[in-house]
């Protein structure tokens, strides 16, 4: 039995939100928090996901596991509402967007597509708006 990407994304968002609500001290960014990241799909590098991002349907239509893809508005609303993230950089590594939250200490790399949709390809913790944005791309395997 396979879990579709939207169900997996919703489950991850719910788990992270529950953890943050239960442990407010853990949800607050710390200046000494190291940057840590993970790909949107375990075992597949974010660079590979970025290269394939234009091939995936939006997650509502997905038949197989894939990163969470949705309209730009839905991605923006989800990151803002669930993680208190704002867009930090619009044209980052390989044309990606970087979103981050000083409050939550989270960050997300989004692959924007030409059709008004986007896919989340990597995310992590340790966000600090005083840190050079290259640190997040390097952590995700998208920078030098």
Buried (B, 14 or more C-beta within 10 A) or exposed (E): EEEBBBEBBBEBBEEBBEEBEEEEEEBEBEEEBEBEBEBBBEEBBBBBBBEBBEEBEBBEEBEEBBBBBBBBEBBBEBBBEBBBBEBBBEEBBBEBBBBBBBBBBBBBBBBBBEEEBBBBBBBBBBBBEEBEBBBBBBBBBBBE
